[in-house]
Amino acid sequence: MVGQLYIEDVYYHEQAGTYAFTLSVPIMDSLHYEVVGVLHRVIDAKEFFSPSIQPIRFGKTGHVMLIDSRGIVMSCPILPTGVSLSDPSLIPLVTPFYPGWVAAPSDGHGGHSTSIIGFAPLPETSRATNGRLELGSWNTFVWQSSDELFAPIHHLFTWMSIFGLVAVCLLVALGYLAANRIVLPIRQLQKAAESIGRGELRQSIQIQTGDELEALADDFNRMNKQLEAAFAGLTDQVALKTQEVQSLERSTDQILNAVPTPILMVDAQAQVQYVNHAAQESLGLSASLSPSTSLFDILPLDAPTQQRLRKEFQEREDTGLPTTEKATDVLVEQPRDPLAPTLTGSRIDGRSELRLGQRVYHYEWFRTDGRPGEGSRVGLVLRDTTDESRLQDQLIQAEKSGSLGILTAGIGHELNNPLFGILGLGEAIQEEVNLDHVKAHARDIVQHGRRMAAIIRDFTGVAARDTGTRLTPVDIHLELDQALTALQMTRDLSRLEIHKSYACRNRVSASPEQLRQAFMNILTNAVQAMPGPGTLCVATTADNKVVTITIEDSGHGIPSEHLSKVFDPFFTMKGQGEGSGLGLTVARRIIRKFGGDIRIENLDRGGVCCTISLPVIHSSLGPEEATWTASGVQSAPHPSSSS
């Protein structure tokens, strides 16, 4: 009786040199059902499985091998069973527990060239035959010869090389064709265009391509012919214009050389570029002057004048403004004695002057454009004003002498008014028996004497330097009345009707004598403006800050062109000996000295209105309105009814 069949795992049989597995069958006693023996047989695994395992091949050398984890071949179309792989280092690369590909240093069949080998484990088969993977595993080994594996790639590379060589040959052929049909004609056109630009194209362009390049060459040829025709006429015009410019230059040189005024042209570095004959003669220069000569080296000037002239040249170069225009304001602020000797390089009456040797020159800067490619130039014109300056100084001397005569006459005129009053009062004292009247006349004489002293101080300039004038509160009405009284002593006021309108309750801070003198000068001008019958109006008003005095006459007025000059010293519209032209000048100086102002304007009805404003000091005064008619000498004006 036979028991249950027992199959052992596949193992490598050392004696047989192959893989084998054992079949064991127990022999049982049929009576006692006991094992009486074992039937044991060792079977070659390859021979046993060969009917069910087909060799796998691909290509000429490609095949699949079955090996165990020790690298022993179980099934291979090339190697016999039981043979180990020829390269032991290849075994761990192809027997991992995962499939893949590896670049191995050998092929496992005896070859030592680098090979690409595919591998994959057979876990189920390993467990069925060995029980566990740790006891051994079966792996597939896929290999193909490198030459056969890479043969398609080598074949592809070969064909690609052939096609690349053919392509290069085609490109060379196309490049040669393009060079002959495109590049060379374009270069010819380029050279022809450069020659046309220089005006040197003498032969026509020959391009035979039968396409647009040939048409373009024909256009170039036509354009060249047209340009030659145009340039032919243009060349003649340029030659003609050149001759005209040269003629203008010669004419300009002749004109400048014929001018008796020295003219010099310099560049931005002040180097002389041109001098005319007059400048050569005046400065002692040669006709062959070096172009690098500086302007300031040929002008015989002292150091301060040369420095000032350099500064003017630099300002003229930077701003382009005439130097004489810049000096106008300075001239107003820096007056000089017209009879004093003129210093070298000074300015007189708005004129810029230089003294070169014994001659005096008036000079001016100007700017001109330079030639194309050059910067602008600066010109210097010197006009000899020696004789003119001498005549002008003589004229100024004559005018000054005349002014001194007018000043003397003015002093006499100003002193005559109080002097006649003193004479009249002296005669009255001789006949007066009343002692009180004598004392009153004596006080008037003292007042006239003080007024004469004040006039002399004003004319000699002492009052202008007097900083210690004592200011007191002054009653404007009292000083106006005293001025009218003093005026009545020297002028015939019987023909005039004098209206007073006093509406001021405030006093001003001033010197009574000087303020009375200012009123006297203004009233005198008003009376002199009315040679016949007329009306003189004197009025005062005030606010919290200013006292305003208005003095109006009914005279002939002042011409509008002279109205702005009435305060100028020595300006007068009266005849010789009738006025000094200083009355209003002195009056304005006195009024402004006390912080006030004065203005004069024409009235629409005729006559002149003089308006005086002075700052107030608060003090109560009763308003007074009256009309006063002069009738003989009085110590003070008396009010009377208006007619």
HELIX and SHEET records of a PDB file:
HELIX    1   1 ALA A   45  PHE A   49  1                                   5    
HELIX    2   2 PRO A   88  LEU A   90  5                                   3    
HELIX    3   3 ILE A   91  VAL A   94  1                                   4    
HELIX    4   4 PRO A  123  ASN A  130  1                                   8    
HELIX    5   5 LEU A  133  LEU A  135  5                                   3    
HELIX    6   6 SER A  146  LEU A  149  1                                   4    
HELIX    7   7 ALA A  151  ALA A  178  1                                  28    
HELIX    8   8 ALA A  179  VAL A  183  3                                   5    
HELIX    9   9 LEU A  184  ARG A  198  1                                  15    
HELIX   10  10 GLU A  212  ALA A  258  1                                  47    
HELIX   11  11 HIS A  277  LEU A  283  1                                   7    
HELIX   12  12 LEU A  295  ILE A  298  1                                   4    
HELIX   13  13 ALA A  303  THR A  319  1                                  17    
HELIX   14  14 THR A  323  LYS A  326  1                                   4    
HELIX   15  15 THR A  328  GLU A  333  1                                   6    
HELIX   16  16 THR A  386  GLU A  431  1                                  46    
HELIX   17  17 LEU A  435  THR A  460  1                                  26    
HELIX   18  18 VAL A  462  ARG A  465  1                                   4    
HELIX   19  19 ILE A  476  THR A  490  1                                  15    
HELIX   20  20 PRO A  512  GLN A  528  1                                  17    
HELIX   21  21 SER A  560  LYS A  565  5                                   6    
HELIX   22  22 GLY A  583  LYS A  593  1                                  11    
SHEET    1   A 3 TYR A   6  ILE A   7  0                                        
SHEET    2   A 3 THR A  18  MET A  28 -1                                        
SHEET    3   A 3 TYR A  11  HIS A  13 -1                                        
SHEET    1   B 3 TYR A   6  ILE A   7  0                                        
SHEET    2   B 3 THR A  18  MET A  28 -1                                        
SHEET    3   B 3 VAL A  35  ASP A  44 -1                                        
SHEET    1   C 3 ARG A  57  PHE A  58  0                                        
SHEET    2   C 3 GLY A  62  ASP A  68 -1                                        
SHEET    3   C 3 VAL A  73  SER A  75 -1                                        
SHEET    1   D 5 ARG A  57  PHE A  58  0                                        
SHEET    2   D 5 GLY A  62  ASP A  68 -1                                        
SHEET    3   D 5 TRP A 138  TRP A 143 -1                                        
SHEET    4   D 5 SER A 115  LEU A 122 -1                                        
SHEET    5   D 5 GLY A 100  ALA A 104 -1                                        
SHEET    1   E 6 VAL A 272  VAL A 275  0                                        
SHEET    2   E 6 ILE A 263  VAL A 266 -1                                        
SHEET    3   E 6 ARG A 377  ASP A 384 -1                                        
SHEET    4   E 6 ARG A 359  THR A 368 -1                                        
SHEET    5   E 6 ARG A 351  LEU A 356 -1                                        
SHEET    6   E 6 ARG A 347  ILE A 348 -1                                        
SHEET    1   F 7 THR A 472  VAL A 474  0                                        
SHEET    2   F 7 ARG A 507  ALA A 510 -1                                        
SHEET    3   F 7 VAL A 608  ILE A 617 -1                                        
SHEET    4   F 7 VAL A 546  ASP A 553 -1                                        
SHEET    5   F 7 GLY A 534  ALA A 542 -1                                        
SHEET    6   F 7 LEU A 496  TYR A 502  1                                        
SHEET    7   F 7 GLU A 624  TRP A 628 -1                                        
SHEET    1   G 4 THR A 472  VAL A 474  0                                        
SHEET    2   G 4 ARG A 507  ALA A 510 -1                                        
SHEET    3   G 4 VAL A 608  ILE A 617 -1                                        
SHEET    4   G 4 ASP A 597  ASN A 602 -1                                        
END                                                                             
